[in-house]
Amino acid sequence: MSFSGEIGEQVASAAPDDSRERVEPALFGTRFAAWMIDACLLFGLQWIVVIVLSRQLQAAGMASAEPCSIDSPIICEGPNTALWIILFLLIVISTFGYHAWFDGAFGATPGKRWMGLRVVDAQSAARPDQPPIGLGRGVVRSFARQGVWIWAFLFLAASPISVGVPAIVFFGALGLSLLTFIVGAFTASGTSLHDLAADTAVVAASPEESQDAND
């Protein structure tokens, strides 16, 4: 073997193996499954707290015996406006905080960990073992993701804090929230609108991280 051939083999052996360090973007179906898991966890916890808290606060006098309107006396009897506001803020804060905290501080929500996914910086998404994106970007990502649909609660006529809007506005807000996810199904990298807002990407976790999550 020639001297140049030996040098070539040494360089090849010393070069990093790009195939080992390749990080694959998350599949849309896997992201949707993770979202469903998180939605079930969050929704279940929220309503346990809401039921317990509303019972206690109504017992303390935060209830109304008068209907909110002639059209919906049964729905509106019970919690007064102050209690509605407390419950609404609880749902808003816990929904934003759940995704911002887990994605920002730990790199993945429980649903993402279960499905072997993590949230990383979009500019260096191909680099393995990245640190979490941080709470600041987690808040931005969570707000862009939840900020459209969660305000639909303000449009529900059953609530005394509702804001009267045409039906097209209500369903348009819900449709826009779905669009944030659907965009990811038509991009090669699976990037959704909330990923663009926070400059993040959702990728498949390394085998070691997936094993730690399952343990």
C-alpha positions as CSV (number, residue, x, y, z in Angstrom):
1,M,0.0,0.0,0.0
2,S,1.2,3.5,-0.9
3,F,2.0,6.2,1.7
4,S,-0.9,8.3,0.4
5,G,-3.2,5.3,0.8
6,E,-2.2,4.9,4.4
7,I,-2.8,8.6,5.1
8,G,-6.2,8.4,3.5
9,E,-7.2,5.4,5.6
10,Q,-6.0,7.3,8.8
11,V,-8.0,10.4,7.9
12,A,-11.1,8.3,7.1
13,S,-10.8,6.4,10.4
14,A,-10.4,9.7,12.4
15,A,-13.3,11.5,10.7
16,P,-16.5,11.6,12.7
17,D,-19.2,9.1,11.7
18,D,-22.0,11.4,10.5
19,S,-24.4,8.4,10.3
20,R,-24.1,7.8,14.0
21,E,-24.8,11.5,14.8
22,R,-27.7,11.9,12.5
23,V,-30.8,13.0,14.4
24,E,-34.0,12.2,12.6
25,P,-37.0,14.7,12.6
26,A,-40.1,13.4,14.4
27,L,-42.8,11.9,12.3
28,F,-46.1,13.7,12.3
29,G,-48.0,10.6,13.5
30,T,-45.6,10.2,16.4
31,R,-46.0,13.9,17.3
32,F,-49.7,13.6,17.2
33,A,-49.7,10.5,19.5
34,A,-47.5,12.5,22.0
35,W,-49.9,15.4,21.8
36,M,-52.9,13.1,22.6
37,I,-51.0,11.6,25.6
38,D,-50.2,15.1,26.9
39,A,-53.8,16.3,26.3
40,C,-55.3,13.3,28.3
41,L,-52.8,13.8,31.1
42,L,-53.3,17.6,31.3
43,F,-57.1,17.5,30.8
44,G,-57.6,14.8,33.5
45,L,-55.5,16.7,36.0
46,Q,-57.1,20.0,35.3
47,W,-60.7,18.7,35.7
48,I,-59.8,17.0,39.0
49,V,-58.5,20.3,40.3
50,V,-61.4,22.3,38.8
51,I,-64.1,20.0,40.3
52,V,-62.5,20.0,43.8
53,L,-61.7,23.7,43.7
54,S,-65.1,24.8,42.4
55,R,-66.9,22.7,45.0
56,Q,-64.9,24.3,47.8
57,L,-65.2,27.8,46.5
58,Q,-69.0,27.4,45.9
59,A,-69.3,26.2,49.5
60,A,-67.5,29.4,50.6
61,G,-70.1,31.5,48.9
62,M,-68.7,32.0,45.4
63,A,-71.9,30.8,43.7
64,S,-75.0,32.4,42.3
65,A,-78.6,31.3,42.6
66,E,-79.6,33.6,39.7
67,P,-79.4,32.5,36.0
68,C,-76.8,34.4,33.9
69,S,-79.4,34.8,31.1
70,I,-83.0,33.9,30.3
71,D,-81.7,31.6,27.5
72,S,-79.5,29.4,29.6
73,P,-80.7,29.3,33.2
74,I,-79.6,25.8,34.0
75,I,-76.0,26.2,32.6
76,C,-75.3,29.4,34.3
77,E,-76.7,28.7,37.7
78,G,-73.9,27.8,40.1
79,P,-70.5,29.4,39.9
80,N,-70.5,33.2,40.0
81,T,-68.4,35.4,37.7
82,A,-65.5,35.6,40.1
83,L,-65.3,31.8,40.3
84,W,-65.6,31.5,36.5
85,I,-62.6,33.8,36.2
86,I,-60.6,31.8,38.7
87,L,-61.3,28.6,36.9
88,F,-60.5,30.1,33.5
89,L,-57.2,31.5,34.7
90,L,-56.3,28.1,36.3
91,I,-56.9,26.3,32.9
92,V,-55.0,29.0,31.0
93,I,-52.0,29.1,33.3
94,S,-51.7,25.3,33.7
95,T,-52.0,24.7,30.0
96,F,-49.4,27.2,29.0
97,G,-47.2,26.2,32.0
98,Y,-47.3,22.5,31.3
99,H,-45.8,22.7,27.8
100,A,-43.5,25.6,28.6
101,W,-42.0,24.0,31.7
102,F,-41.6,20.5,30.4
103,D,-40.4,21.5,26.8
104,G,-38.3,24.4,28.1
105,A,-36.7,22.9,31.2
106,F,-36.5,19.2,30.3
107,G,-36.6,19.1,26.5
108,A,-39.9,17.1,26.3
109,T,-43.3,16.7,27.9
110,P,-44.3,13.4,29.4
111,G,-46.1,12.5,26.1
112,K,-43.0,13.3,24.0
113,R,-40.8,11.3,26.3
114,W,-43.2,8.3,26.1
115,M,-43.0,8.5,22.3
116,G,-39.2,9.0,22.2
117,L,-39.2,12.7,21.1
118,R,-37.5,15.8,22.3
119,V,-37.5,19.5,21.5
120,V,-34.2,21.0,20.4
121,D,-32.8,24.2,18.8
122,A,-33.7,24.2,15.1
123,Q,-30.3,25.6,14.0
124,S,-28.4,22.6,15.5
125,A,-31.1,20.0,15.4
126,A,-28.7,17.4,13.8
127,R,-26.4,17.5,16.8
128,P,-27.2,14.9,19.4
129,D,-27.4,15.4,23.2
130,Q,-28.4,19.1,23.0
131,P,-29.4,20.9,26.2
132,P,-33.1,21.9,26.7
133,I,-34.2,25.1,24.9
134,G,-34.8,27.0,28.1
135,L,-38.0,28.4,29.7
136,G,-38.0,31.6,27.6
137,R,-38.3,29.7,24.4
138,G,-40.6,27.2,26.0
139,V,-43.0,30.0,26.8
140,V,-42.9,31.3,23.3
141,R,-43.5,27.9,21.8
142,S,-46.3,27.1,24.2
143,F,-48.1,30.4,23.6
144,A,-47.9,30.0,19.8
145,R,-49.2,26.5,20.2
146,Q,-52.0,27.0,22.7
147,G,-52.7,30.7,22.3
148,V,-55.2,30.3,19.6
149,W,-57.6,27.6,20.7
150,I,-57.5,28.3,24.5
151,W,-59.1,31.7,24.1
152,A,-62.1,30.0,22.5
153,F,-63.3,29.5,26.1
154,L,-64.1,33.2,26.1
155,F,-66.5,32.6,23.3
156,L,-68.6,29.9,25.0
157,A,-72.1,31.3,25.8
158,A,-72.2,29.0,28.9
159,S,-69.8,31.3,30.7
160,P,-70.6,34.7,32.2
161,I,-67.2,35.9,31.1
162,S,-67.9,35.0,27.5
163,V,-67.4,37.5,24.7
164,G,-70.1,37.5,22.0
165,V,-68.6,36.7,18.6
166,P,-70.0,35.3,15.4
167,A,-69.8,31.5,15.0
168,I,-67.2,31.9,12.2
169,V,-64.8,33.5,14.6
170,F,-65.2,30.7,17.1
171,F,-64.7,27.9,14.6
172,G,-62.0,29.9,12.8
173,A,-60.0,30.1,16.0
174,L,-60.2,26.3,16.4
175,G,-59.3,25.8,12.8
176,L,-56.3,28.0,13.1
177,S,-55.2,25.9,16.1
178,L,-55.4,22.8,14.0
179,L,-53.4,24.5,11.3
180,T,-50.4,24.9,13.7
181,F,-50.2,21.1,13.7
182,I,-51.2,20.3,10.2
183,V,-48.4,22.4,8.7
184,G,-46.0,19.9,10.2
185,A,-47.5,17.1,8.1
186,F,-46.5,18.8,4.9
187,T,-42.9,19.9,5.6
188,A,-39.9,17.6,5.2
189,S,-38.6,18.4,8.7
190,G,-42.1,18.2,10.4
191,T,-41.8,21.8,11.5
192,S,-45.0,23.3,12.8
193,L,-46.0,26.9,13.3
194,H,-45.1,26.9,17.0
195,D,-41.7,25.5,16.0
196,L,-41.1,28.4,13.7
197,A,-42.1,30.9,16.4
198,A,-39.6,29.5,18.8
199,D,-37.0,28.4,16.3
200,T,-37.2,24.8,17.5
201,A,-37.5,21.3,16.1
202,V,-38.9,18.1,17.4
203,V,-36.6,15.2,16.8
204,A,-36.4,11.5,17.7
205,A,-34.5,11.0,20.9
206,S,-31.3,8.9,21.0
207,P,-31.7,5.2,22.0
208,E,-30.1,6.1,25.4
209,E,-32.6,8.8,26.1
210,S,-35.6,6.7,25.0
211,Q,-34.4,3.9,27.3
212,D,-34.0,6.3,30.3
213,A,-37.6,7.6,29.6
214,N,-39.0,4.1,29.6
215,D,-37.2,3.1,32.7
